[in-house]
Amino acid sequence: MQTSYTTSTVHNEIELCEINSLECKQLIEKEFLKNHISYYVRWPKPSFFGRKKDLCIICVHEDVKEAAETIVRSICDEAGYSVKFLMKRSVNHFL
């Protein structure tokens, strides 16, 4: 017996971008919510010498990667925020 859940894949999030500004993060979050894009924010552990407390990584599902990238580019280009696009698979550490 095979259920409909057997063919679906899970944990297919990507690290979309890395940003340094909390204001930029808030603008991106508002726009994602307006466009019904599911996301989560990952806060990397700061290293001893490179402490960047506002640095965060925005992760989205790979199916909405293009729409999310367009939104982030438009916000960061318009307001002049720096952004680094990562576009790599997110490593999930559960447990």
NORKALIN-V552562 format. One record per residue. N is the residue number from 1. RES is the residue in one letter. D_FIRST is the distance of its C-alpha to the first C-alpha in Angstrom with 1 decimal. Layout:
N/RES/D_FIRST
N/RES/D_FIRST
This chain:
1/M/0.0
2/Q/3.8
3/T/6.7
4/S/10.1
5/Y/11.6
6/T/10.1
7/T/12.5
8/S/15.4
9/T/18.1
10/V/20.2
11/H/23.7
12/N/25.2
13/E/28.5
14/I/31.8
15/E/35.3
16/L/37.1
17/C/40.6
18/E/43.1
19/I/45.8
20/N/48.9
21/S/49.9
22/L/48.7
23/E/50.1
24/C/48.1
25/K/44.9
26/Q/45.6
27/L/46.3
28/I/43.0
29/E/41.1
30/K/42.8
31/E/42.0
32/F/38.3
33/L/38.0
34/K/39.9
35/N/37.5
36/H/34.3
37/I/33.5
38/S/31.6
39/Y/33.3
40/Y/34.3
41/V/37.6
42/R/37.8
43/W/41.2
44/P/41.9
45/K/43.9
46/P/47.5
47/S/49.2
48/F/52.6
49/F/54.7
50/G/52.7
51/R/52.2
52/K/50.9
53/K/49.9
54/D/48.9
55/L/46.6
56/C/43.0
57/I/40.0
58/I/38.1
59/C/34.4
60/V/32.2
61/H/28.8
62/E/29.1
63/D/28.3
64/V/31.6
65/K/33.6
66/E/36.1
67/A/36.8
68/A/37.3
69/E/39.6
70/T/41.6
71/I/42.1
72/V/43.2
73/R/45.5
74/S/47.2
75/I/47.8
76/C/49.1
77/D/51.2
78/E/52.7
79/A/53.6
80/G/54.3
81/Y/51.8
82/S/50.8
83/V/47.2
84/K/45.5
85/F/42.2
86/L/39.9
87/M/36.8
88/K/34.8
89/R/31.4
90/S/31.7
91/V/31.3
92/N/29.5
93/H/30.7
94/F/28.5
95/L/29.8
